[in-house]
Amino acid sequence: MQKNVVKMTLNYSPNFNLRKRDKKKIKYLIFHYTGMKKDKFAIKKLSSLNSNVSCHYYITRSGQLIKMVPDLYVAWHAGKSSWGNQKSLNHKSIGIEISNPGHKHGYRKFNEKQIKCLIKISKFLIKKYKIDKKNILGHSDVAPLRKIDPGEKFPWKYLYKKKIGIWHKIDRKKFKTLRRKLSELSLIKFINYLKKIGYCTNYSNLREQKKIIKIFQMRFRPELIDGKLDLECYNIAKSLYNLK
């Protein structure tokens, strides 16, 4: 690690594939929150042989960086996942866990020190592995029916301003009064936009459909997360689909 990137400590996890991968296979950067009350509990789980979970990098509550699995080994962080036509994203991604109690234990904002650390390590990895901005994702993006992290308080828009990830170009003020329910045809088009952006849209009932919409809202319209399609969400999806 270059000195001008970020200092880190080592706390290796045994939970990774033994076979080394080619650096060219690393195409995705996936952000998670720990969902645990304290750093020591999360680190213990991520480094426990019996947990079957791990990550490449861990950011503590105080903004310290811990390396848990070397980049060229597959860490077990995304589980059953997909993005576009890619499945099992562990094999092609680097996973970063950020300390946060999560929705079950008093979900809170990620602090300034954490985000500063995240920006530094993310920019380093993006440059090193030539990761496309569209492939910088949250755990909920790649597993929308299972996961909700890093959640609606994760600063995706701020990260976009720092050249990390994507954001839409829709002015919220223009659409905030247009939250009416749209037609079934609009819903079909919206779901198709999500699919082309990369989301898995294989849902089997209305409850799962609502969950996928909520996951999209958590990332791109966190001010209102209701699982209902409205004109604002529709236009956000369309804007993202048209990104070059």
C-alpha positions in Angstrom: 0.0 0.0 0.0 1.3 3.4 -0.9 2.1 5.7 2.0 -0.1 8.5 0.6 -3.2 6.3 0.5 -4.1 5.2 4.0 -2.4 3.4 6.9 -3.7 0.0 7.8 -3.3 -2.8 10.2 -3.5 -6.5 9.5 -6.0 -8.9 11.0 -6.2 -11.8 8.6 -9.4 -13.9 8.2 -9.2 -17.6 7.3 -12.4 -17.3 5.2 -11.3 -17.0 1.6 -10.7 -19.3 -1.4 -7.2 -20.7 -1.4 -6.8 -20.3 -5.1 -5.3 -17.0 -6.2 -7.1 -15.0 -8.9 -5.8 -12.9 -11.7 -6.0 -9.1 -10.9 -7.9 -8.6 -14.2 -10.8 -10.5 -12.7 -11.4 -7.8 -10.1 -14.3 -5.8 -11.6 -16.4 -4.7 -8.7 -16.2 -2.9 -5.4 -18.9 -3.8 -2.9 -19.7 -1.8 0.3 -21.3 -3.4 3.4 -22.1 -2.4 6.9 -21.3 -4.8 9.7 -24.8 -4.8 11.4 -23.1 -5.4 14.8 -23.0 -3.2 17.9 -19.2 -3.0 18.3 -16.1 -3.4 16.2 -14.7 -6.2 18.4 -17.8 -8.3 17.7 -17.7 -7.7 14.0 -14.0 -8.4 13.7 -14.3 -11.6 15.7 -17.1 -12.8 13.4 -15.2 -11.9 10.2 -12.1 -13.7 11.4 -13.8 -16.7 12.9 -13.3 -20.0 11.0 -16.9 -21.0 11.8 -18.6 -17.9 10.5 -17.9 -18.5 6.8 -17.9 -14.7 6.2 -15.1 -12.2 5.6 -14.1 -9.1 3.7 -11.0 -7.6 2.2 -11.0 -4.4 4.1 -12.7 -3.3 7.4 -13.2 0.3 8.5 -13.7 0.7 12.2 -15.9 3.2 13.9 -12.9 5.5 14.5 -12.0 5.3 10.8 -9.1 2.9 11.0 -8.5 0.5 8.1 -7.9 -3.2 8.7 -6.9 -5.6 6.0 -8.5 -9.0 6.4 -8.0 -10.8 3.1 -5.4 -10.0 0.4 -7.0 -8.5 -2.8 -6.0 -11.4 -5.0 -7.9 -14.0 -2.9 -11.7 -14.4 -3.0 -13.2 -13.2 0.3 -16.7 -14.4 1.4 -18.6 -11.2 1.6 -21.4 -11.0 -1.0 -22.9 -14.5 -0.8 -25.6 -15.3 -3.4 -25.4 -12.3 -5.6 -25.7 -11.0 -9.1 -25.3 -7.8 -11.2 -26.2 -7.7 -14.8 -25.2 -11.1 -16.3 -22.6 -11.8 -13.5 -23.4 -14.2 -10.7 -21.5 -15.0 -7.5 -19.8 -11.6 -7.3 -17.3 -12.7 -4.6 -15.1 -14.1 -7.4 -14.9 -10.7 -9.2 -15.1 -8.2 -6.4 -13.4 -6.6 -3.4 -15.6 -6.3 -0.3 -15.3 -3.4 2.2 -17.1 -3.7 5.5 -17.8 -0.5 7.4 -18.6 -0.5 11.1 -22.3 0.4 11.8 -24.8 -1.3 14.1 -27.2 -1.5 11.2 -31.0 -1.4 11.1 -31.4 -4.0 13.9 -29.2 -2.3 16.4 -29.7 1.4 16.0 -28.6 2.3 12.5 -26.8 5.6 12.3 -24.9 7.9 10.0 -21.4 6.9 8.9 -19.0 9.3 10.5 -16.6 11.7 8.8 -13.5 9.6 9.7 -15.0 6.5 8.2 -16.0 8.1 5.0 -12.6 9.8 4.6 -10.9 6.4 5.0 -13.4 4.8 2.6 -12.7 7.4 -0.1 -8.9 6.9 0.2 -9.0 3.1 -0.1 -11.7 3.2 -2.7 -9.8 5.6 -5.0 -6.7 3.4 -4.6 -8.5 0.2 -5.6 -10.4 1.9 -8.4 -7.2 3.1 -10.0 -5.3 -0.1 -9.3 -7.9 -2.5 -10.8 -9.5 -0.1 -13.3 -12.9 -0.5 -11.7 -15.8 1.1 -13.7 -17.9 3.6 -11.8 -21.0 1.6 -12.6 -19.5 -1.4 -10.8 -19.2 0.3 -7.4 -22.1 -1.2 -5.5 -23.8 -1.8 -2.2 -24.5 -5.3 -0.8 -28.2 -4.5 -1.3 -27.7 -3.8 -5.0 -26.3 -7.2 -5.6 -28.6 -9.1 -3.3 -31.8 -7.0 -3.1 -34.1 -9.7 -1.7 -31.7 -10.6 1.1 -29.8 -7.5 2.1 -30.4 -3.8 2.9 -26.8 -2.7 3.7 -25.2 -0.3 3.6 -28.6 1.4 3.9 -30.2 4.8 3.2 -27.7 6.7 5.4 -24.7 5.7 3.3 -23.5 8.8 1.4 -23.7 7.7 -2.2 -24.3 11.2 -3.5 -21.3 12.6 -1.6 -19.1 9.7 -2.9 -20.2 10.4 -6.4 -18.9 14.0 -6.0 -15.6 12.4 -5.0 -15.7 10.3 -8.3 -16.7 7.1 -6.6 -19.8 5.4 -8.0 -22.7 6.8 -9.9 -25.6 9.2 -9.3 -28.6 10.5 -11.2 -29.1 14.0 -12.7 -32.8 14.4 -11.6 -33.6 17.6 -9.7 -35.7 16.4 -6.7 -37.5 19.7 -6.4 -38.9 19.2 -9.9 -40.5 15.8 -9.0 -41.2 15.9 -5.3 -44.8 16.9 -5.8 -45.3 14.2 -8.4 -45.4 11.2 -6.2 -48.6 9.7 -7.7 -48.8 6.1 -8.5 -47.9 5.4 -12.1 -49.5 3.0 -14.6 -48.8 -0.7 -15.0 -47.0 0.1 -18.3 -44.7 2.6 -16.4 -44.0 -0.1 -13.8 -42.9 -2.5 -16.5 -40.6 0.1 -18.1 -39.2 1.0 -14.7 -38.4 -2.7 -13.8 -36.8 -3.0 -17.3 -34.6 0.0 -16.5 -33.5 -1.6 -13.2 -32.7 -4.8 -15.0 -30.6 -2.9 -17.6 -28.8 -0.9 -14.9 -27.8 -4.3 -13.4 -30.4 -5.2 -10.7 -31.8 -8.7 -10.5 -35.5 -8.2 -11.0 -36.6 -11.9 -10.7 -39.2 -11.4 -8.1 -42.2 -13.8 -7.6 -44.8 -11.6 -5.8 -45.8 -8.0 -5.0 -43.9 -8.1 -1.7 -40.7 -8.9 -3.4 -41.4 -6.3 -6.1 -41.9 -3.7 -3.4 -38.6 -4.7 -1.7 -36.6 -4.2 -4.9 -38.1 -0.8 -5.4 -37.3 0.1 -1.8 -33.7 -1.1 -2.3 -33.4 1.2 -5.3 -34.9 4.1 -3.3 -32.5 3.5 -0.4 -29.6 4.2 -2.7 -30.9 6.8 -5.1 -33.8 8.5 -3.3 -33.2 8.0 0.4 -35.5 10.9 1.4 -38.6 8.7 0.8 -38.4 4.9 1.0 -41.9 3.5 0.6 -41.6 0.8 -2.1 -44.0 2.6 -4.4 -43.2 3.6 -7.9 -43.7 7.3 -8.6 -42.6 9.7 -11.3 -39.5 10.7 -9.4 -38.2 7.1 -9.1 -39.2 6.4 -12.7 -37.1 9.4 -13.9 -34.2 8.5 -11.7 -34.0 5.0 -13.1 -34.3 6.4 -16.6 -31.5 8.8 -16.0 -29.2 6.1 -14.6 -30.0 3.8 -17.6 -28.9 6.6 -19.9 -25.6 7.2 -18.2 -22.6 6.9 -20.4 
